[in-house]
Amino acid sequence: MVSFSLFEQDAIKEIFNMGIGRAADSLSRMIQEEVLLSVPHIEMVDRQQAIHIIQGRSASHVAAIRQNFRGTFNGVSMLIYPESNSLELVRTLLGEDMPLESLTELEQESLLEVGNVILNACLGTFANMFATELDFDLPEYVKGSCQDLLSLPAVNGSMVPPLQQLVFLIVDFITGAHTPQRNTIKGFVILLLDMSTIAHLQDELGKLGG
């Protein structure tokens, strides 16, 4: 398994922090309430390690948004929330007074919108940092076990190469940060990268370090 140096890990975290900041601004405008997003942890892991971390911090069943990207960098991006928290996130976005049945009906649409904002902000920042362009497929909403979701084919139906590694980020989603109604929901952003993409990413990070 490829390992990233401390400099490379710090650089990736900084890039994602910028992307997450952009996403937070977009979501704040969307719901007209301050939204804070932070990245307290980033790590390069394999599939089983990612599954273990998610299950240890949340639950075995999750809701996720998956999106293919391609260009100079190729892979699959995922935004994952514990299934038990997905409705809570929708309630946070749409209003505390929304009836449960309405929340259920709007869950997929709302999470797709949130996932699209966060994943595109993160990957867009990556592309801008390395002066390249990425093409995105339409995002896909999926539910199931961590094991199943991280073993699914890519969104376009092609199989995910077995040697792919994961860039794994924990993201804290906070609304009402400065009010008594402060609400924190922990999610996970995952990038599945093939080996050639990882090698190219390391080359580009090396250029940032001079």
N, C-alpha and C positions, 0 to 999 in steps of 0.2 A: 504494500500500500504506500502511495506517495505521501510524504510528509511535507508540511509547509514550515518554513523557518519562522522565527518569532517576528521578524520584520514583515514577512509575507502575511502572517495572520493579522498583525496590527494594521497593515495597509488594507486588507480585505474588510476588516471591521470598520475602518474609517470610511471606506467607500459605501458600505452598507448603512452606516450611520447617516451619511448625507442623503442616501436614497430614502431611508425611513423618515428623515426630517421632511423631505418633500412630500411623502405620502401623508404624514400627519397634517401638514398644511392643507392638502387637498381634502382630506376627510373633515377637517375643522370647518372648511367652507361648505362642504356638502351637508353637514348636519347642523351648522350654525352653532357649534359648541366647541370649546377647546378640546382637542384630542392630542394626547402625548403618546408617542411611540419611542421605545428605547430598545437597544440591543445590548443586554447585559452579558451575553455569552455567545461566542462563535467558535466552531471547532470543525476540523476535517474528520469525518467518521465514515465507517462503512454502514451498510444497511442494518445489520443486526444491532450495532451500537446505537443507531438512530432510533430504532424501534424500542430498545431498552430505555433510552433517555425519555422518550415520549410517554411510554407506559409508566415509568417511574414518577413522572411529574404530573401526569394527568390520568389517562385511562386507556384501555386497549382499543376502544372504538372512537373514531375521530371523523370530523367533517373536513373536507379539503377542497381547495381550488388548485387545479393542475393546469399548466400552460407550457407548451413547447416553445423554444426559441432557437434560432439558427442564424448563422452568419460567421463572423470570425470566431465566436464562441457558440457551441452547440450544447443543448441539454434540455432538461425539464425542470421547471420551477414549481414549487408547491407552497401553499400557505395552509397550515394545518391548525385546527382548533379541536380540543376535546369535544366530542359530540354533546356532552352535557352542558358545555359552555356556548355552543353555537347559537342557541335561542337567546341566551343572555346577551350575546353580542348584538343580535338583531334587535332585541328590546332596547339596548343602549342607543342604537343608531336611530330607531324609529320612534322612541318615546316609551316611557315607563307605563303609560296607561293603555298600551296596545293589547287587545285581548289575545289570549294564548292561541286560539284558532287562527287568528289573522297572522300572528307571528309565524306559525308553522307554514302557512301558505306563502309567506314572503321570505322565508328563510333562504331558499336557494338563490333567489334573485338578489337579495341583499348581500349575501356572502360572496356571490360572483362579482358584485360591484366593488366590495371591499378588497377582494383578492386581486381584481384587475388593477385597482389603484396602487396597492402595496407592491405587487410583483413588477408592474411596469415601471414604478418609480425606482425600485432597486436596480432592475436591469438597465433602465435608461441611464442611470447614473454611472453604471459600469461602462456602458457604451460610450458615454460622453468622456469619461476619464481616459479611455484608451483610443479615442477618436475613431470609433468604428460604428457600424450600424447593425442592428439586430432586427430580424423579422419575427413576429409573434403569431402563433395560432390563436384561435378563439379559446378562452379559458373554459375548463370543464369542471363541473361540480360533482364530487364523489363522496360517498360515505362508506365506512367499513372499518375493518381492523387495520392497525398500523402495518401489519405484515402484508395484507392484501394490497393496500394502497401503494406501498413502496415496491411492490412487485408487478404492478400493472404495466401493460404495454404503454408506449408513448401515446399521446392524444391522437396522433394521426394513424395509429394502428401498428406502427413499426415497433419491434421489440427493443426494450432498453438493454444495451450491451451489458453483459454480466460484470465487466470490470469497472463499471462506473463507480465513482466515489461521490460522497455527499459533502457539500458545504452546508453546515447545520447552524442555524441561528435561532436563539430564543428571543422572542419579541414580546415586550410588555405593552399592552394596549390599555391606556388609561384615559378615562373621561371624567369630567368634573374634578380635575386635579386639585383645584383650590377651593372646593366646596365640601360640605359634610357628606354629599352624595358620591364622593369619589369612588370609582369603580375600576378595578384592575383585572384584566383578562389576559392570561398568558397564552401566546400562540407560538408557532414554529414556522420559520421560513427555511425551506430546503432547496438546494440546487443539486440536481443529479448531473454530473459532468462526465464526459468520456475522457479517456486518457490523453488524447491529442489536445483536447480543450484545456485540460489541467496543465499540460506542458506549455501550451501557448500562454496561459494565464501566468504561469511562473516567469516566463520570458518577459512579459509586459510589466509584471511587478518589479522585476529586476531593473528595468529601465527607470522606473519611478525612484528607485534607490540610488540612481546615478551609476 
